[in-house]
Amino acid sequence: MDVIGGKWKVLMLWALHERPYRFGALRRELPGVTGKVPASHLRELESDGIVHREEHDETPPRVEYSPTPGGTALNEAREPLGAWGRANVLGPSEGSAAAGEVGVDDDVALVAGGA
């Protein structure tokens, strides 16, 4: 949990699971993220071996982020949790206090597999 703790790391990792991103494009993909948070989270994910940072020798400089094999495995391990969220939080379910409180169009859709 220390590796993916926090609001934005999980969302960043899920977005990178779909395709490599440049920093600005990744930041635009995450509405609401502000300030230094994306840069610091990407550095932490890189130091934990979850995200690969590739610098291209071009002018202007270009940097792309993508998941490492460990990051890909982590996303795959989160799939059952996303399925549980779609079934129990996004869908109607009796006995679940959170059921129906979060809509499919809410920000959690990215975490829940883009449902």
Secondary structure by P-SEA (a helix, b strand, c coil): ccccccccaaaaaaaaaaccccaaaaaaaccccccaaaaaaaaaaaaaccbbbbbbccccbbbbbbbcaaaaaaaaaaaaaaaaaaacccccccccccccccccccccccccccc
